[in-house]
Amino acid sequence: QLRLVESGGGLVQPGGSLRLSCAASGFTLDAYNIGWFRQAPGKEREGVSCISKSGGSTYYADSVKGRFTISRDNAKNTVYLQMNTLKPEDTAVYYCAARPFLDFCAGFRGFGSWGQGTQVTVSS
């Protein structure tokens, strides 16, 4: 059973930082590109970042460029999202998901095996 579990969310003040983790079970993480998505209250789910199977390419939404960094440690079967300079607009439930096949990230299509999500709240 393919499964992803997110963790690391919480309450932070504007300008603060959080590090989210996406841990895989039931499969080897290096077989998949991994994306981070988020859904704010009353809004549609949107892509945040993606990292390719090998880590050779990454992709970021314009809203988080320069503030968020995606990375992976395939030996630990985990993908991370380091979030710095957090803004109230970043408040959302954050999800990770997997995409097989092409070892490249240039968008947010084709992802599945969604985790349960982790809540990030940035106070104002």
C-alpha positions in Angstrom: 0.0 0.0 0.0 1.5 3.3 -1.1 1.3 5.8 1.7 2.7 9.3 2.4 2.6 10.9 5.8 3.1 14.6 6.4 4.4 16.2 9.6 6.0 19.3 10.9 3.1 21.8 10.8 2.1 24.1 13.6 1.6 27.7 14.7 4.2 30.3 13.8 4.5 34.1 13.8 4.9 36.0 10.5 8.5 35.8 9.5 9.0 32.5 11.2 10.0 29.1 9.8 8.8 25.6 9.7 10.2 22.4 8.2 7.7 19.9 6.8 8.4 16.3 6.3 6.8 13.8 3.9 7.6 10.2 4.8 6.9 7.3 2.5 6.0 3.8 3.3 5.0 0.9 1.1 7.3 2.0 -1.7 10.8 3.3 -2.3 10.7 7.1 -2.5 13.3 7.4 -5.2 10.9 5.9 -7.7 8.7 9.0 -7.6 8.8 12.7 -8.1 7.3 14.3 -5.0 5.2 17.4 -4.9 4.0 19.7 -2.1 0.5 21.2 -2.3 -1.6 23.3 0.0 -5.2 24.2 0.5 -6.2 27.3 2.3 -9.7 27.8 3.8 -12.2 28.4 1.1 -9.7 28.0 -1.7 -8.7 25.3 -4.2 -5.7 23.2 -3.7 -2.6 24.6 -5.3 0.9 23.3 -6.1 3.7 24.7 -4.0 6.9 22.8 -5.0 8.1 19.6 -6.7 11.3 17.7 -6.7 12.3 15.1 -9.2 13.1 11.4 -8.4 16.9 12.1 -8.4 16.6 15.5 -6.9 18.1 16.9 -10.1 15.3 19.3 -10.8 13.0 21.4 -8.6 10.1 23.6 -9.2 8.4 26.3 -7.1 5.2 28.3 -7.3 5.9 32.0 -7.8 4.3 32.8 -4.4 7.0 30.8 -2.5 10.1 31.3 -4.6 13.0 32.5 -2.5 11.3 31.5 0.7 10.7 27.8 0.5 13.2 25.0 -0.3 12.3 21.5 -1.2 14.8 18.7 -0.7 14.9 14.9 -0.4 16.8 12.3 1.4 16.1 9.0 -0.4 18.1 7.0 2.2 15.6 8.2 4.8 12.6 7.8 2.4 11.7 11.4 3.2 11.1 14.7 1.3 11.3 18.0 3.2 9.9 21.5 2.6 11.8 24.2 4.5 9.5 27.2 4.8 11.1 30.5 5.7 9.8 34.1 6.1 6.3 32.7 6.5 3.4 35.0 5.7 -0.3 34.8 6.9 -1.1 33.9 3.2 0.8 30.7 3.7 -1.8 29.4 6.2 -3.1 26.2 4.8 -3.2 22.4 5.1 -0.1 21.1 3.3 -0.1 17.8 1.5 2.5 15.8 -0.3 1.9 13.5 -3.3 3.8 11.3 -5.7 4.2 11.2 -9.4 5.9 8.3 -11.2 7.6 8.1 -14.6 9.6 11.1 -15.9 12.4 12.2 -13.7 11.7 15.9 -14.0 9.6 18.6 -12.3 8.1 21.5 -14.3 4.6 21.7 -12.9 2.0 19.9 -10.7 0.1 17.5 -13.0 -0.2 13.8 -12.5 0.3 13.5 -8.7 -1.5 11.1 -6.5 -1.1 9.0 -3.3 -2.0 12.0 -1.2 -1.2 12.1 2.5 -3.5 13.3 5.2 -2.0 16.8 5.4 -0.4 18.9 8.1 -1.8 22.2 9.2 0.4 25.3 9.0 -1.0 28.5 10.6 0.8 31.8 10.4 -0.5 34.3 12.9 -1.1 38.0 12.1 
